[in-house]
Amino acid sequence: MANVVRAALVQATWTGDTESMIAKHEEHAREAARQGAKIIGFQEVFNAPYFCQVQDAEHYRWAESVPDGPTVRRMRDLARETGMVIVVPVFEREQSGFYFNTAAVIDADGSYLGKYRKHHIPQVKGFWEKFYFKPGNLGWPVFDTAVGKVGVYICYDRHFPEGWRQLGLNGAQIVYNPSATHRGLSSHLWQLEQPAAAVANEYFVAAINRVGQEEYGDNDFYGTSYFVDPRGTFVGGTASDKEEELVVRDLDFDLIEEVRQQWAFYRDRRPDAYEGLVNP
């Protein structure tokens, strides 16, 4: 029998406050569960606006601890309720002065499995993230969940192939990439980079983007979220570029082994020749 995982993602418009934003995602998750989904992921800092369009200390107020903060605790309850694995991207406060762009991974029974912290932090117009976030320091964890091995890569990370590869080497079968990217910056890359990463590393990728405009800047988040398979093929097409959407797709994880046997990229790697990548 095929190893098919029904997976979901949400691209959402900002509601104006955290409580209604979380409530909206809870309803999307419940609907995904009604459709039979076993895993769901949300967009970058899903419970807040994309405040990095500006540099203002008032926005530290969106930060909370992980896993002991209110949002992750609430998502653990939601996972228990729905029986789904949930990827939860939030603004993390570790301690005073230590803030990270983070995603918690929660198993289908509500247990907290761990977190990924975004490694690559942009500092360009409309994406002033170095003002808020330290670079991630937890490596490239892959979480053994009820649906399989799940990794996370966050937004700007996607431009750097090294993390994609490390997640593959660590056993990922699917990598969720929660993002916030707008039309004027790199939209032409959106449907190139993640499919290329899926092919190069021979796993599934869930690419999630915000949608719409928000109160702190002119960024026009263009949605078009999608799942892509290890052959680089969009599974069921992309989401809307203007509207909020819950995307639910069936992913055949047996395709991972099939592609790895056919293309054999992992067999033909030459790590002995790559020293110059980290020691130029």
N, C-alpha and C positions, 0 to 999 in steps of 0.2 A: 504494500500500500504506500502511495506517495506521502512524503512528509510535508504536508501543506499546512502552513501557518497563516491564519487570517489576521492581518495586521492593519492598524489604523494610524492616522495622523490627523492633526487639526491645524488649519491655518485660520487665524482669527483676527477680527478687528478689535481695537482697544475700546473698552466700554466707558472708561473714565474713572473707574475706581477698582481696587483690588478685589473687594468682596464679590461684585457682580462679574468680574473677569473670571475668578475661580469658579463661581457658580455656573457660568456658561460652559466652562470646560468640563465640569462635572456632568452636565447634561449631555454634552457631546460624547463623553466616555460611556455614559449609560446607553446612549443610542448605539454606539459602536459595539457594546456588549450584546445588545439586543440583536445586532446583525451577526453575532458570532465571533467578533474579534477577540483575540487572546493577548494582544499587546497594542499599546497606543503611546504616542509621543506628542509633546506639545512644542510650541515655538520658543525661541530664545527669550529668557526672562518673561515667561508667559503670563505671570500674574501682575505685570507692571507695564507701563508704556516703554517704548524704546527711548529712555531718557538720555542716552549717550549722544543724541543730536545736539546737546548743549553740555557745557561744563559748569555745574552748579552743585555746591555741597548739599543743597536741600535734598538731592536725590539719593543720598545715602539712606534716607528713610525707607527705601524699598528693600533694604538688605535684611536678611534674617539668617539664623543659624541653620545648618544642615548636619544631621537630620532632625534636630530638636525644635526647629521653628514651626510656626503654625501651618504653613503651607504644606510642608512635607508630611507632617502628622496627618493633615486632612487628606492628602493623597494616599497615604497608607490605608486609611479607612476606606477610601474609594476603591483601592485595589482589592481589599477584602470583600467589599460589596459586589464588585463586578467580576472578580476572578480574573483580572487582567494584569499583565505586567505594564508598568507605567514609567515613562521617561519624563522627568520633571525638571525643566530648566528654570533656575532662579538666581537672584543676586544674593550671594552668600557672604555673611559676616562671620569670619572665624574668631576674631577678637578685634579690639580697637586697632585700627590702622591696617588690618589684614582683610581685604575684600577680594572675592573671586567671582568670575562668571562660571556658574556651576550647573551641572545636571545630576540630580539624584536618580538612582534606578531602584525601583520598588518591585518586588516579585508579586506573583498573582495571589499569594496568601497574605499580602500586606507587610511582609518582612522587608526591611531596608537592607539592600545588598551593597551599597557603596555609592561613590560619586566620582564624576569626572570634572576636572577643572580646565577650562579653556587655556590652551598653551599660548596661542599667538594673539596678541592684543593690538588692534589697529589704533592709529591716532591720525586720522585724516578728517577733512570737513564732513560733518554729519555723523561721524563715528568716532567720537572723542573718548574711547574706552580706557586709555591709559590713565585718564583722570580718576577713574573709579576702580579698576581691576588690577591686581597683581597677576603675573603670568602663572598658569597652572603648574603645580608641583607634585602631582600624584601619578605621573606617568600616563600609560595608555591602558587602563583596566578594561578587561572584558568580563562581563557578568554572566554567570551560569544561572539562567532563569528557567521558568516553567516552559518557555517556548524554544529555548536554545541559547546560544551564546551571543550576547548583545553588547555592542560597543557604542560609544558616543564620541562625536567630534562636533565642535560648536562653531558655526558661522565662518568667520575669517580663517579658522583652521583649515577649511576646505581647499585653500589655495596652496597648501603645503603638503606634498606627497608623502613626507616621511611618517607622519602620524597615521595616515591611511594604511601604510604598509605595516607599521608596528601593530595596529589593531588586527590586521590579517594574521600576522605572525603569532599573535596572542590568541588566535582561534575564533575571531568574530565570524558569525554567520550573517548578521545584519548590523549595520551601523546607522544610528539615528543622527542626523545632522540638523539640529534646530538652528534657525537663522533669522536675521533681520536685514534684508538687503533691498535696495531701491533701484528704480529703473535707470537712473542716470549714471550709476557708478560702474556696475559690472554685470548688467542683466544678460549680456551676450555670453557670459561665462556660465550662467546658471544651469543650462542644459548641456554643457560640455564637461565641466569638471567632475561632478558626481558620477555621471555615467562612465567617464574615463577611470575614475577611482574604483568603481564597481568591477570594471573589466580587469584593470591591472592587478587587483587584489582578490578577485573572484569571490565576491560576496554580494549580498543585497545592501542597498543604501536607501534610507528614507530621508528625503530632502524636504525640509519644512521651512517655509518663508511666511512672514507676516503679510497682511494684506491691508491696503488703505493708507490714509494719512492720519497723523496723530498731532497732538497739541504742541509738542516741543520742537517742531522743525518742519522742513519742507519735504522730507523723504517720502517718496511714494512707493510703499512696499507692494510688490506686484504678485504676491502669492505664487501661483503655478507650482505648488508643491507636488511631489510625486514619489513613487517607489520605482527603483530601477534594479534590474536583475543582473547576475554576473556576466551576462552577455552584452550588457549595456542597453537593454531594451526596456522602455517604459512599460510598467505593468498597469494596463488599463488606462493609460493616458495621464495627463497632468490636470491639476485643479484649475479653477478660474484664476484669471489675473486681476480680478476686481472684487470678487465676493468671498465672504467667509465660507469655509467648506470643511466638512468631515470627509476624509478619504479612507475607504476600506478596500483592501485588496487581498487576494489569495496569493501567497508566495510559496513556491515549491522549493523547499530547502534541498531536495535531492539534486536540484540543478547545480548546486555548489560543487558537489563531488564530481558530477558529470563534466563540468567545465574544467575543473582542476586536472582531471585525467586527460581531457582532450587538449587543453592548451599548455598545461604543465609549467606555468610560469614559476611556481614555487620550486619545482625541481631544478630549473635552469638559472635560478638566482646565483650571483657571485659575491656574497658578502666579503669574501677574502680580498676582493678587488675594490671595495668601496671605502677604504679608510680615508681617502681624501674628502669625502663628504662631511666628515666631522673633524678632521685634522688637516685643514688645507695647508 
